[in-house]
Amino acid sequence: MARIKAVIRKLAKPIDHEYPVYLRIEANGQRQYISLGFRVTNNLFNRTAGAVRKPHTSSERLNRIIDNAVLDLKNAMYDLIGRYSSWGPQDDIEIG
C-alpha cells in the first residue's frame, strides 16, 4: 500500500518563517520525501488537505504544482505496476 501526501517539514530550518514543502510517500512502513522546491509559512499550509491556503498570493499556482507532482508520482507507480506481471489487481496496492 502506498500513500502520497504534501507536507511541510519543520525539521528544516525556517527561512523567514517559511518551511519547505515535500511530497511524503509512505509504503510498507517506510517514508520517503521529495522536495517540491518551494516554502510556505505554517499558518498558510493546510495539513489535512496537503495544500496551500487561499490567503497565500500564489496558492493556486503552488497547489497546481502539488497536484501535478502527485499525479506524476501516481502515473510512475502505475507504470511500474504494469511492468511487473507478478503484481496484479489482487495485490493490496492503494495509490491515493
Beta strands, then each sheet from edge to edge (+ up, - down):
strand 1: 2-8
strand 2: 18-27
strand 3: 30-41
strand 4: 45-46
strand 5: 51-52
sheet 1: 1+ 2- 3+
sheet 2: 4+ 5-
end
